[in-house]
Amino acid sequence: MRPEAAEPPGGLERFVSPGKGRGLRALRRFGVGELLFSCPAYAAVLTVSERGSHCDGCFARKDGLSKCGRCKQAFYCNVECQKEDWPMHKLECASMCAFGQNWNPSETVRLTARILAKQVNCNGFTIEDEELSHLGSAIFPDVALMNHSCCPNVIVTYKGTLAEIRAVKEIEPGEEIFSSYIDLLYPTEDRNDRLKDSYFFICDCRECITKEKDKDKLEICKLNDPPSAETVKGMIKYARNVIEEFRRAKHYKSPAELLEICELSLDKMGAVFEDSNVYMLHMMYQAMGVCLYVQDWEGALRYGQKIIRPYSKHYPSYSLNVASMWLKLGRLYMALNNRTAGVKALKRAIAIMEVAHGKDHPYISEIKKELEDH
């Protein structure tokens, strides 16, 4: 049994998409930034690291949250949020009371339990904040109706546990509505490997057929004696391996060791790849994350400055990845007392987010307040 999505909102219809199954199609024109529809979560669970800073019910970020009077481990904005979440929280509350701080099942286990409690099996979504930090997981039946494309015409953002879908391209009547299931930074082969591994299909969108962006994404150093095709192929294999190595190492290595992996790999890849190559960008992003974790603001800023321009080139218009990078840069500039650069970067982030999130989103209000306070 799976939860059935409600009837499509006005201006959309369900249809059978050739080769893809169920899909959504526009019945009227939608402009860039226009809200197509919103969808409350069928089930959602807050990630453990955000417990106490976000409401377990609505995911709102607030100070002074109230604890569940029984387990003392669930936090809520108010009585209304607590009552609304109780049908789901009561499945966990007794165990949380019994085991105390030792109660720590994984987020996936908790979400699965909630889904099974509703006798449902459907697609899950990751809810992220304005910097793309993980907040939790949720089920959105209506959102799951959209098929994937590496050239999406809509973007999914979240307002608490409400998913909102907005146009990032002009959509004409009769056009299918496409979102992206994956990170679009990477070249065609990598994207389709991810789709096969996670979703069991290969994309046949225009970008995957033409591979027109792959050359720029895999840019090679401009040398008098350029590297051979075999050398490039070997370096791509090395890059993919080191990305996987870093992913595993994050669970057991220290920040200093992780930064060393980044620096050594960047040095090696830099002999063949330009800084704008997506594998270089991937490891720069990881290095930036380590610097942020250890509060090395100058180091994080250096990496972010190298990342932002290629990101703007490789990602589609109104990308949350680009907005997030401008936002991080803006906050770093502000922390380092470079207000002029900080204001410029934060305004870049806002310009993208007003289309992707909508002008009334709380995140945008928070960023504008940061500008006023500085």
KELUMZA-106551 format. One line per field, with one value per residue (C-alpha): x, y, z; residue in three letters. Coordinates in nm, 4 decimals, always signed. Layout:
% residues N
u: X | ...
v: Y | ...
w: Z | ...
selum: Ala | ...
***
This chain:
% residues 374
u: +0.0000 | +0.1268 | -0.0194 | -0.2033 | -0.1273 | -0.4230 | -0.5701 | -0.3104 | -0.3423 | -0.4923 | -0.2914 | -0.1438 | -0.2561 | -0.1301 | -0.0478 | +0.1501 | +0.4925 | +0.6362 | +0.9106 | +0.8812 | +0.5425 | +0.3319 | +0.4180 | +0.2850 | +0.2087 | +0.1314 | -0.2140 | -0.1225 | +0.1846 | +0.4019 | +0.6555 | +1.0004 | +0.9673 | +0.5952 | +0.4686 | +0.3261 | +0.2099 | +0.2994 | +0.2785 | +0.2811 | +0.4976 | +0.3168 | +0.5777 | +0.8959 | +1.1724 | +1.4260 | +1.7912 | +1.9511 | +2.2151 | +1.9437 | +1.7451 | +1.6954 | +1.7540 | +1.4632 | +1.1068 | +1.0484 | +0.7015 | +0.7373 | +1.1214 | +1.1175 | +1.4499 | +1.3849 | +1.5371 | +1.3635 | +1.1896 | +0.9869 | +1.0751 | +0.8347 | +0.7354 | +0.7848 | +1.1012 | +1.2704 | +1.4256 | +1.1719 | +1.1443 | +0.8537 | +0.7638 | +0.4428 | +0.1607 | -0.0019 | +0.3126 | +0.3469 | -0.0151 | +0.0113 | +0.3280 | +0.2014 | +0.0496 | +0.4011 | +0.6080 | +0.4138 | +0.5611 | +0.9041 | +0.8357 | +0.8176 | +1.1471 | +1.3096 | +1.1966 | +1.3251 | +1.6666 | +1.7306 | +2.0405 | +2.1217 | +1.8196 | +1.9789 | +1.8419 | +1.9428 | +1.7325 | +1.6495 | +1.5213 | +1.3056 | +1.1596 | +1.0970 | +0.9121 | +0.6901 | +0.6190 | +0.5394 | +0.3108 | +0.1096 | +0.1284 | +0.2978 | +0.5962 | +0.6959 | +0.9798 | +1.1651 | +1.3135 | +1.5917 | +1.4978 | +1.7845 | +1.8300 | +1.9474 | +2.3108 | +2.2039 | +2.2763 | +2.0716 | +1.7638 | +1.5713 | +1.3836 | +1.0238 | +0.7655 | +0.5891 | +0.3544 | +0.2696 | +0.6344 | +0.7184 | +0.4922 | +0.7470 | +0.9950 | +1.3665 | +1.5591 | +1.9131 | +1.7512 | +1.4775 | +1.2121 | +1.1144 | +1.2945 | +1.1803 | +1.2415 | +1.1094 | +0.9302 | +0.9531 | +0.7894 | +0.6035 | +0.7539 | +0.7124 | +0.7656 | +0.8536 | +0.9333 | +1.2964 | +1.2186 | +0.9203 | +0.6797 | +0.4282 | +0.0987 | +0.1573 | +0.5131 | +0.5992 | +0.7119 | +1.0647 | +1.2676 | +1.6186 | +1.6752 | +2.0520 | +2.3353 | +2.3771 | +2.7390 | +2.8889 | +2.9393 | +2.6907 | +2.8504 | +2.8682 | +2.5096 | +2.3757 | +2.5813 | +2.4141 | +2.0692 | +2.1256 | +2.2500 | +1.9758 | +1.6761 | +1.7358 | +1.7117 | +1.9267 | +1.8329 | +1.7584 | +1.7215 | +1.8772 | +2.1841 | +2.2511 | +2.2122 | +2.4257 | +2.6743 | +2.7279 | +2.8493 | +3.0884 | +3.3893 | +3.3708 | +3.2987 | +3.6071 | +3.8334 | +4.1986 | +4.5013 | +4.6050 | +4.9680 | +5.2153 | +5.2356 | +4.8759 | +4.8166 | +4.7353 | +4.3862 | +4.5152 | +4.6522 | +4.3195 | +4.1276 | +4.3555 | +4.3143 | +3.9347 | +3.9510 | +4.1758 | +3.9348 | +3.6355 | +3.8293 | +3.9473 | +3.5940 | +3.4760 | +3.7755 | +3.6927 | +3.3275 | +3.4290 | +3.7068 | +3.4661 | +3.3358 | +3.6662 | +3.9451 | +4.0255 | +3.9682 | +4.3448 | +4.3610 | +4.0587 | +4.2091 | +4.5297 | +4.3352 | +4.1803 | +4.5077 | +4.7035 | +4.4312 | +4.3969 | +4.7717 | +4.7755 | +4.4677 | +4.5892 | +4.8674 | +4.5992 | +4.2756 | +4.1918 | +4.0503 | +3.7085 | +3.7060 | +3.4185 | +3.6439 | +3.8668 | +3.5562 | +3.4287 | +3.7458 | +3.7635 | +3.4097 | +3.5066 | +3.8121 | +3.5947 | +3.3619 | +3.6518 | +3.7754 | +3.4273 | +3.4099 | +3.7372 | +3.6419 | +3.9267 | +3.7314 | +4.0194 | +4.0813 | +3.7113 | +3.6930 | +3.9906 | +3.8245 | +3.4843 | +3.6289 | +3.7700 | +3.4434 | +3.1770 | +3.2476 | +3.2714 | +2.9610 | +2.7710 | +2.8793 | +2.8203 | +2.4920 | +2.1536 | +1.9985 | +1.8596 | +2.0607 | +2.0399 | +2.4046 | +2.5075 | +2.2815 | +2.4222 | +2.7805 | +2.7087 | +2.5433 | +2.8417 | +3.0794 | +2.8694 | +2.8684 | +3.2417 | +3.3141 | +3.0993 | +3.2791 | +3.6112 | +3.4887 | +3.4714 | +3.1230 | +3.1310 | +3.2050 | +2.9682 | +2.6729 | +2.7383 | +2.7543 | +2.4445 | +2.2481 | +2.3561 | +2.2203 | +1.8923 | +1.8425 | +1.8500 | +1.6516 | +1.3683 | +1.3010 | +1.3711 | +1.2151 | +0.9701 | +1.0125 | +0.8196 | +1.0358 | +1.1646 | +1.5219 | +1.5198 | +1.3845 | +1.6669 | +1.9343 | +1.7907 | +1.8007 | +2.1685 | +2.2298 | +2.0461 | +2.2337 | +2.5694
v: +0.0000 | +0.3497 | +0.6926 | +0.8309 | +1.1886 | +1.4226 | +1.5477 | +1.7697 | +2.1401 | +2.3776 | +2.4079 | +2.0555 | +1.7075 | +1.3548 | +1.1634 | +0.8625 | +0.9894 | +0.7752 | +0.5511 | +0.6973 | +0.6011 | +0.8476 | +1.2137 | +1.5674 | +1.7970 | +2.1691 | +2.2784 | +2.6472 | +2.8652 | +2.9092 | +3.1910 | +3.1686 | +3.1727 | +3.0929 | +2.8405 | +2.5345 | +2.3593 | +2.2813 | +1.9525 | +1.8881 | +1.5965 | +1.2631 | +1.1659 | +1.3406 | +1.2927 | +1.5514 | +1.4504 | +1.3873 | +1.6620 | +1.9298 | +1.8096 | +2.1005 | +2.3740 | +2.2855 | +2.1872 | +1.8111 | +1.8862 | +2.1646 | +2.1815 | +2.5556 | +2.6906 | +2.8625 | +2.9366 | +2.8309 | +2.5184 | +2.3179 | +1.9552 | +1.6635 | +1.6244 | +1.2477 | +1.1619 | +1.5054 | +1.4367 | +1.5821 | +1.9612 | +2.1751 | +2.5364 | +2.5209 | +2.2967 | +2.2943 | +2.1529 | +1.8942 | +1.7806 | +1.7555 | +1.5427 | +1.3204 | +1.0439 | +0.9863 | +1.0765 | +0.8374 | +0.5505 | +0.6516 | +0.8249 | +0.5137 | +0.3800 | +0.7201 | +0.7211 | +0.3681 | +0.4106 | +0.7797 | +0.9136 | +0.5602 | +0.5716 | +0.6549 | +0.4602 | +0.5954 | +0.8548 | +0.5995 | +0.3508 | +0.6173 | +0.7354 | +0.3766 | +0.3049 | +0.6065 | +0.5108 | +0.1499 | +0.2789 | +0.4433 | +0.1276 | +0.3027 | +0.2597 | +0.5492 | +0.7852 | +0.9804 | +1.3295 | +1.5023 | +1.8357 | +2.0861 | +2.4374 | +2.7479 | +2.6301 | +2.2791 | +2.1328 | +1.8227 | +1.8790 | +1.5550 | +1.3192 | +1.3188 | +1.1673 | +1.3892 | +1.1833 | +1.4687 | +1.5631 | +1.1996 | +1.2192 | +1.4328 | +1.2564 | +1.3345 | +1.5402 | +1.6786 | +1.9870 | +2.0443 | +2.3114 | +2.3221 | +2.3178 | +2.1732 | +2.3756 | +2.3395 | +2.5651 | +2.3558 | +2.0266 | +2.1801 | +2.1144 | +2.3936 | +2.3481 | +2.6528 | +2.7052 | +2.7812 | +2.8029 | +2.9251 | +2.6293 | +2.6161 | +2.4235 | +2.0570 | +2.0486 | +1.7803 | +1.8959 | +1.7742 | +1.8038 | +1.6721 | +1.3744 | +1.4208 | +1.6739 | +1.8147 | +1.9266 | +1.6104 | +1.4871 | +1.2630 | +0.9271 | +1.0078 | +1.1352 | +0.8237 | +0.5970 | +0.7684 | +0.7351 | +0.3648 | +0.2985 | +0.4897 | +0.4986 | +0.2124 | +0.4077 | +0.6068 | +0.9614 | +1.0398 | +1.4178 | +1.6513 | +1.7141 | +1.3421 | +1.2755 | +1.5669 | +1.5694 | +1.9314 | +2.0429 | +1.7541 | +1.9179 | +2.2226 | +2.0090 | +1.7966 | +2.0858 | +1.9895 | +2.2106 | +2.4235 | +2.3176 | +2.3336 | +1.9577 | +1.8591 | +1.5332 | +1.2256 | +1.0774 | +0.7833 | +1.0182 | +1.2034 | +0.8766 | +0.7580 | +1.0835 | +1.0654 | +0.7149 | +0.8433 | +1.1327 | +0.9022 | +0.6751 | +0.9592 | +1.0975 | +0.7588 | +0.7320 | +1.0704 | +0.9756 | +0.6707 | +0.8543 | +1.1181 | +0.8581 | +0.7889 | +1.0341 | +1.3619 | +1.7011 | +1.7381 | +1.3999 | +1.4816 | +1.8136 | +1.6331 | +1.3981 | +1.7024 | +1.8891 | +1.5890 | +1.4965 | +1.8565 | +1.8759 | +1.5533 | +1.6302 | +1.9864 | +1.8522 | +1.7474 | +1.9286 | +2.2987 | +2.4373 | +2.4557 | +2.0774 | +1.9291 | +1.6762 | +1.9606 | +2.1496 | +1.8468 | +1.8184 | +2.1972 | +2.1841 | +1.9056 | +2.1053 | +2.4118 | +2.2038 | +2.0862 | +2.4459 | +2.5575 | +2.2722 | +2.3757 | +2.7460 | +2.8305 | +3.1114 | +3.2325 | +2.8816 | +2.8277 | +3.1614 | +3.0775 | +2.7579 | +2.9226 | +3.1977 | +2.9349 | +2.7420 | +3.0051 | +3.1065 | +2.7521 | +2.6569 | +2.9406 | +2.8060 | +2.4341 | +2.4408 | +2.5378 | +2.8784 | +2.9356 | +2.6467 | +2.6020 | +2.4930 | +2.8292 | +3.0204 | +2.8240 | +2.9012 | +3.2745 | +3.2616 | +3.0898 | +3.3371 | +3.6299 | +3.5088 | +3.4418 | +3.7905 | +3.9379 | +3.7304 | +3.8589 | +4.2211 | +4.2637 | +4.4110 | +4.5318 | +4.1850 | +4.0280 | +4.2420 | +4.1734 | +3.7963 | +3.7842 | +3.9837 | +3.7316 | +3.4535 | +3.6379 | +3.6960 | +3.3202 | +3.2262 | +3.4680 | +3.2605 | +2.9176 | +2.9688 | +3.2529 | +3.6081 | +3.5406 | +3.2503 | +3.2813 | +3.2091 | +3.5205 | +3.7284 | +3.5978 | +3.6875 | +4.0363 | +4.0815 | +3.9802 | +4.2582 | +4.5104 | +4.4041 | +4.4562
w: +0.0000 | -0.0809 | -0.0057 | -0.3011 | -0.3922 | -0.3877 | -0.7121 | -0.8831 | -0.8015 | -1.0539 | -1.3724 | -1.3535 | -1.4479 | -1.4011 | -1.7171 | -1.8356 | -1.9405 | -2.2234 | -2.0876 | -1.7371 | -1.5948 | -1.4015 | -1.4297 | -1.3994 | -1.6933 | -1.7113 | -1.8288 | -1.8329 | -1.8511 | -1.5391 | -1.5087 | -1.3487 | -0.9698 | -0.9760 | -0.7213 | -0.8988 | -0.5827 | -0.2225 | -0.0364 | +0.3394 | +0.4525 | +0.4827 | +0.7443 | +0.8606 | +1.1163 | +1.2372 | +1.2210 | +1.5622 | +1.5304 | +1.5013 | +1.8042 | +2.0439 | +1.7856 | +1.5533 | +1.6379 | +1.6011 | +1.4672 | +1.2103 | +1.1787 | +1.2581 | +1.3875 | +1.7201 | +2.0585 | +2.3779 | +2.2480 | +2.5008 | +2.5804 | +2.5768 | +2.9413 | +2.9269 | +2.7374 | +2.7567 | +2.4148 | +2.1700 | +2.1349 | +2.0145 | +1.9340 | +2.1316 | +2.2513 | +1.9063 | +1.7387 | +2.0155 | +1.9827 | +1.6052 | +1.6294 | +1.9118 | +1.6895 | +1.5524 | +1.8593 | +2.0830 | +1.8766 | +2.0098 | +2.3399 | +2.5595 | +2.4223 | +2.4654 | +2.8292 | +2.8883 | +2.7291 | +2.7948 | +2.6198 | +2.5037 | +2.2741 | +1.9434 | +1.6453 | +1.3061 | +1.1286 | +0.8582 | +1.1144 | +1.2775 | +0.9483 | +0.8374 | +1.1599 | +1.1063 | +0.7481 | +0.8392 | +1.1122 | +0.8365 | +0.6197 | +0.3339 | +0.1080 | -0.1180 | -0.2039 | +0.0635 | +0.0499 | +0.2400 | +0.3986 | +0.4053 | +0.5396 | +0.3517 | +0.3559 | +0.2437 | +0.5876 | +0.6574 | +0.8774 | +0.8378 | +0.6089 | +0.4922 | +0.2591 | +0.0015 | -0.2204 | -0.4593 | -0.5074 | -0.5846 | -0.8926 | -1.0768 | -1.3001 | -1.3158 | -1.5679 | -1.5586 | -1.7205 | -1.4597 | -1.5033 | -1.1334 | -0.7996 | -0.4670 | -0.1497 | +0.2020 | +0.4468 | +0.7612 | +0.6632 | +0.3683 | +0.0254 | -0.2300 | -0.6032 | -0.8116 | -1.1777 | -1.2646 | -1.6372 | -1.8348 | -1.8551 | -2.1399 | -2.1501 | -2.2332 | -2.0942 | -1.8415 | -1.4968 | -1.4190 | -1.0991 | -1.0419 | -0.8129 | -0.7921 | -0.7664 | -1.1180 | -1.0816 | -1.2256 | -1.5846 | -1.7633 | -1.6790 | -1.3084 | -1.2965 | -1.4623 | -1.2362 | -0.9419 | -1.0981 | -1.1688 | -0.8165 | -0.6359 | -0.8703 | -1.1174 | -1.4419 | -1.6868 | -1.7830 | -2.1477 | -2.1150 | -2.3703 | -2.1564 | -2.1096 | -2.4828 | -2.6056 | -2.3123 | -2.4109 | -2.0667 | -2.0049 | -2.1698 | -1.9416 | -1.6362 | -1.7070 | -1.8091 | -1.8542 | -1.7828 | -2.0775 | -2.1228 | -2.4120 | -2.3803 | -2.2908 | -2.0985 | -2.3048 | -2.3179 | -2.1133 | -1.8465 | -1.8265 | -1.8037 | -1.5235 | -1.3325 | -1.3597 | -1.2125 | -0.9318 | -0.8649 | -0.8322 | -0.5979 | -0.3733 | -0.3516 | -0.2256 | +0.0081 | +0.1610 | +0.2031 | +0.4088 | +0.5956 | +0.7301 | +0.9755 | +1.1495 | +1.0587 | +1.2336 | +1.0654 | +1.0135 | +0.8397 | +0.6254 | +0.5211 | +0.4279 | +0.1987 | +0.0304 | -0.0114 | -0.1414 | -0.3905 | -0.5109 | -0.5607 | -0.7612 | -0.9709 | -1.0293 | -1.2514 | -1.5032 | -1.4154 | -1.4100 | -1.0847 | -1.2561 | -1.3122 | -1.1093 | -0.9336 | -0.8152 | -0.7052 | -0.5146 | -0.3072 | -0.2576 | -0.1221 | +0.1187 | +0.2282 | +0.2817 | +0.4974 | +0.7150 | +0.7531 | +0.8591 | +1.1104 | +1.2778 | +1.2463 | +1.0103 | +0.8461 | +0.6269 | +0.4933 | +0.4234 | +0.2432 | +0.0192 | -0.0973 | -0.1372 | -0.3552 | -0.5913 | -0.6022 | -0.6636 | -1.0253 | -1.1658 | -0.9637 | -1.1306 | -1.4696 | -1.4134 | -1.2230 | -1.3762 | -1.3159 | -0.9662 | -0.8225 | -0.4460 | -0.4513 | -0.5944 | -0.3549 | -0.0622 | -0.1659 | -0.1993 | +0.1428 | +0.3046 | +0.1423 | +0.2576 | +0.6156 | +0.6040 | +0.4706 | +0.7481 | +1.0126 | +0.8782 | +0.8804 | +0.5027 | +0.4979 | +0.1364 | -0.0024 | +0.2521 | +0.1484 | -0.2193 | -0.1651 | +0.0548 | -0.2034 | -0.4694 | -0.2500 | -0.1932 | -0.5672 | -0.6324 | -0.3223 | -0.4010 | -0.7131 | -0.5638 | -0.2174 | -0.2794 | -0.1521 | +0.1694 | +0.2900 | +0.6494 | +0.5374 | +0.3193 | +0.6075 | +0.8286 | +0.5725 | +0.5228 | +0.9001 | +0.8957 | +0.6440 | +0.8619 | +1.1754 | +1.0041
selum: Met | Arg | Pro | Glu | Ala | Ala | Glu | Pro | Pro | Gly | Gly | Leu | Glu | Arg | Phe | Val | Ser | Pro | Gly | Lys | Gly | Arg | Gly | Leu | Arg | Ala | Leu | Arg | Arg | Phe | Gly | Val | Gly | Glu | Leu | Leu | Phe | Ser | Cys | Pro | Ala | Tyr | Ala | Ala | Val | Leu | Thr | Val | Ser | Glu | Arg | Gly | Ser | His | Cys | Asp | Gly | Cys | Phe | Ala | Arg | Lys | Asp | Gly | Leu | Ser | Lys | Cys | Gly | Arg | Cys | Lys | Gln | Ala | Phe | Tyr | Cys | Asn | Val | Glu | Cys | Gln | Lys | Glu | Asp | Trp | Pro | Met | His | Lys | Leu | Glu | Cys | Ala | Ser | Met | Cys | Ala | Phe | Gly | Gln | Asn | Trp | Asn | Pro | Ser | Glu | Thr | Val | Arg | Leu | Thr | Ala | Arg | Ile | Leu | Ala | Lys | Gln | Val | Asn | Cys | Asn | Gly | Phe | Thr | Ile | Glu | Asp | Glu | Glu | Leu | Ser | His | Leu | Gly | Ser | Ala | Ile | Phe | Pro | Asp | Val | Ala | Leu | Met | Asn | His | Ser | Cys | Cys | Pro | Asn | Val | Ile | Val | Thr | Tyr | Lys | Gly | Thr | Leu | Ala | Glu | Ile | Arg | Ala | Val | Lys | Glu | Ile | Glu | Pro | Gly | Glu | Glu | Ile | Phe | Ser | Ser | Tyr | Ile | Asp | Leu | Leu | Tyr | Pro | Thr | Glu | Asp | Arg | Asn | Asp | Arg | Leu | Lys | Asp | Ser | Tyr | Phe | Phe | Ile | Cys | Asp | Cys | Arg | Glu | Cys | Ile | Thr | Lys | Glu | Lys | Asp | Lys | Asp | Lys | Leu | Glu | Ile | Cys | Lys | Leu | Asn | Asp | Pro | Pro | Ser | Ala | Glu | Thr | Val | Lys | Gly | Met | Ile | Lys | Tyr | Ala | Arg | Asn | Val | Ile | Glu | Glu | Phe | Arg | Arg | Ala | Lys | His | Tyr | Lys | Ser | Pro | Ala | Glu | Leu | Leu | Glu | Ile | Cys | Glu | Leu | Ser | Leu | Asp | Lys | Met | Gly | Ala | Val | Phe | Glu | Asp | Ser | Asn | Val | Tyr | Met | Leu | His | Met | Met | Tyr | Gln | Ala | Met | Gly | Val | Cys | Leu | Tyr | Val | Gln | Asp | Trp | Glu | Gly | Ala | Leu | Arg | Tyr | Gly | Gln | Lys | Ile | Ile | Arg | Pro | Tyr | Ser | Lys | His | Tyr | Pro | Ser | Tyr | Ser | Leu | Asn | Val | Ala | Ser | Met | Trp | Leu | Lys | Leu | Gly | Arg | Leu | Tyr | Met | Ala | Leu | Asn | Asn | Arg | Thr | Ala | Gly | Val | Lys | Ala | Leu | Lys | Arg | Ala | Ile | Ala | Ile | Met | Glu | Val | Ala | His | Gly | Lys | Asp | His | Pro | Tyr | Ile | Ser | Glu | Ile | Lys | Lys | Glu | Leu | Glu | Asp | His
***
